[in-house]
Amino acid sequence: MADLTAALFFAEMRFDPKDPKNPESDRFVLSKGHAAPILYSAWAEAGAFDRAELLKLRTIGSDLEGHPTPRLNFVDVATGSLARASARRSARPSTRAASSPTTAPTW
């Protein structure tokens, strides 16, 4: 999964790590929430936050919890069980519906 995440983040997706809520940015939804370290590592490598924060993963007081939460600027939806995230966003690239605030792809 790490190789797929790296390929998407660094070769396909369009986003600004300093402006993760930009409606024109591509989105990455990690439906397997317990794989959060992969997501956190990709965002740290992209420059969204200092890599040293990764050492605080799943510790009391850390923003890097066991599952991604929207409390973080670069997370749009909380994920956990596979069906929960899949119901919120497509697991493959798609264009958001006209009612969504953007037409950027969701990966």
Sine and cosine of phi, psi and omega as CSV:
sin_phi,cos_phi,sin_psi,cos_psi,sin_omega,cos_omega
0.00,0.00,-0.52,0.85,-0.01,-1.00
-0.90,0.44,-0.63,0.78,-0.02,-1.00
-0.93,0.38,-0.62,0.78,0.05,-1.00
-0.91,0.41,-0.68,0.73,0.02,-1.00
-0.88,0.48,-0.71,0.70,0.01,-1.00
-0.89,0.46,-0.68,0.73,0.01,-1.00
-0.88,0.47,-0.68,0.73,0.01,-1.00
-0.92,0.39,-0.77,0.64,-0.07,-1.00
-0.89,0.46,-0.63,0.77,-0.18,-0.98
-0.94,-0.34,0.00,1.00,0.04,-1.00
-0.76,-0.65,-0.39,0.92,-0.09,-1.00
-0.88,-0.47,-0.72,0.69,-0.13,-0.99
-0.95,0.31,0.55,-0.83,0.07,-1.00
-0.93,-0.38,0.87,-0.49,0.00,-1.00
-0.27,-0.96,0.32,-0.95,0.08,-1.00
-0.91,-0.42,0.93,-0.36,-0.05,-1.00
-0.87,0.49,-0.34,0.94,0.03,-1.00
-1.00,0.05,-0.14,0.99,0.02,-1.00
-0.65,-0.76,0.90,0.44,-0.13,-0.99
-0.92,0.39,-0.31,0.95,-0.01,-1.00
-1.00,-0.01,0.05,1.00,0.02,-1.00
-0.83,0.56,0.83,-0.56,-0.06,-1.00
-0.90,0.43,-0.27,0.96,0.02,-1.00
-1.00,-0.01,-0.08,1.00,0.01,-1.00
-0.97,0.24,0.56,-0.83,0.14,-0.99
-0.91,0.41,0.40,-0.92,0.01,-1.00
-0.88,-0.47,0.56,-0.83,0.08,-1.00
-0.84,-0.54,0.88,-0.48,0.01,-1.00
-0.95,-0.31,0.85,-0.52,0.01,-1.00
-0.99,-0.12,1.00,-0.09,-0.06,-1.00
-0.95,0.33,-0.43,0.90,0.06,-1.00
-1.00,0.02,0.99,0.15,-0.15,-0.99
-0.83,0.56,-0.54,0.84,-0.02,-1.00
-0.95,0.31,-0.06,1.00,0.10,-0.99
-1.00,-0.05,0.38,0.93,-0.03,-1.00
-0.78,0.63,-0.59,0.81,0.01,-1.00
-0.83,0.56,-0.51,0.86,0.05,-1.00
-0.92,0.40,-0.72,0.69,0.03,-1.00
-0.89,0.46,-0.74,0.67,-0.01,-1.00
-0.87,0.49,-0.65,0.76,0.01,-1.00
-0.90,0.44,-0.66,0.75,0.01,-1.00
-0.90,0.44,-0.70,0.72,0.00,-1.00
-0.92,0.39,-0.60,0.80,0.04,-1.00
-0.91,0.42,-0.70,0.71,0.03,-1.00
-0.89,0.46,-0.56,0.83,0.01,-1.00
-0.96,0.26,-0.27,0.96,0.04,-1.00
0.97,-0.23,0.23,0.97,-0.01,-1.00
-0.94,0.33,-0.49,0.87,0.06,-1.00
-0.37,-0.93,0.23,-0.97,-0.05,-1.00
-0.91,0.41,0.72,-0.70,0.00,-1.00
-0.85,0.52,-0.46,0.89,0.00,-1.00
-0.87,0.49,-0.44,0.90,0.04,-1.00
-0.89,0.46,-0.43,0.90,0.01,-1.00
-0.87,0.49,-0.45,0.89,0.01,-1.00
-0.95,0.32,-0.22,0.98,0.01,-1.00
-0.99,-0.13,0.14,0.99,-0.03,-1.00
-0.76,0.65,0.77,-0.64,0.08,-1.00
0.86,0.52,0.48,0.88,0.10,-1.00
-0.96,-0.28,0.40,-0.92,0.00,-1.00
-0.86,0.50,0.78,-0.63,0.01,-1.00
1.00,-0.03,-0.16,0.99,0.00,-1.00
-0.99,0.14,0.60,-0.80,0.11,-0.99
-0.97,0.24,-0.27,0.96,-0.04,-1.00
-1.00,-0.03,1.00,0.05,-0.05,-1.00
-0.99,0.13,0.00,-1.00,-0.01,-1.00
-0.93,0.38,-0.43,0.90,0.07,-1.00
-0.76,-0.64,0.57,-0.82,0.03,-1.00
-0.89,0.45,0.66,-0.76,0.05,-1.00
-0.77,-0.64,0.49,-0.87,0.00,-1.00
-0.90,0.43,-0.09,1.00,0.08,-1.00
-0.88,0.47,-0.43,0.90,0.05,-1.00
-1.00,0.08,0.63,-0.77,-0.04,-1.00
-0.85,0.53,-0.49,0.87,-0.09,-1.00
-0.99,-0.14,0.19,0.98,0.03,-1.00
-0.89,-0.46,0.83,-0.56,0.00,-1.00
-1.00,-0.04,-0.55,0.83,-0.02,-1.00
-0.68,-0.73,0.56,-0.83,0.11,-0.99
-0.97,0.25,0.63,-0.78,-0.01,-1.00
-0.79,-0.62,0.34,-0.94,0.01,-1.00
-0.32,-0.95,-0.99,-0.10,0.04,-1.00
-0.94,0.33,0.48,-0.88,-0.09,-1.00
-0.85,0.53,-0.65,0.76,-0.05,-1.00
-0.92,0.39,-0.52,0.85,-0.05,-1.00
-0.89,0.46,-0.76,0.65,0.00,-1.00
-0.96,0.29,-0.60,0.80,-0.01,-1.00
-0.89,0.46,-0.54,0.84,0.02,-1.00
-0.95,0.32,-0.42,0.91,-0.02,-1.00
-1.00,0.05,-0.59,0.81,-0.04,-1.00
-0.59,-0.80,0.45,-0.89,0.07,-1.00
-0.94,0.33,0.57,-0.82,0.02,-1.00
-0.99,0.15,-0.16,0.99,0.01,-1.00
-0.88,-0.48,0.26,-0.96,-0.02,-1.00
-0.84,0.54,0.69,-0.72,0.04,-1.00
-0.44,-0.90,0.17,-0.99,0.10,-1.00
-0.97,-0.24,0.71,-0.70,-0.02,-1.00
-0.90,0.43,0.41,-0.91,0.03,-1.00
-0.91,0.41,0.32,-0.95,-0.04,-1.00
-0.86,0.51,-0.45,0.89,-0.02,-1.00
-0.97,0.22,-0.24,0.97,0.01,-1.00
-0.97,0.23,0.41,-0.91,-0.04,-1.00
-0.96,0.28,-0.08,1.00,-0.03,-1.00
-0.51,-0.86,0.27,-0.96,0.08,-1.00
-0.90,-0.43,0.22,0.98,0.00,-1.00
-0.92,0.39,0.52,-0.86,-0.01,-1.00
-0.90,0.44,0.49,-0.87,0.14,-0.99
-0.92,-0.38,0.80,-0.60,-0.01,-1.00
-0.96,-0.29,0.00,0.00,0.00,0.00
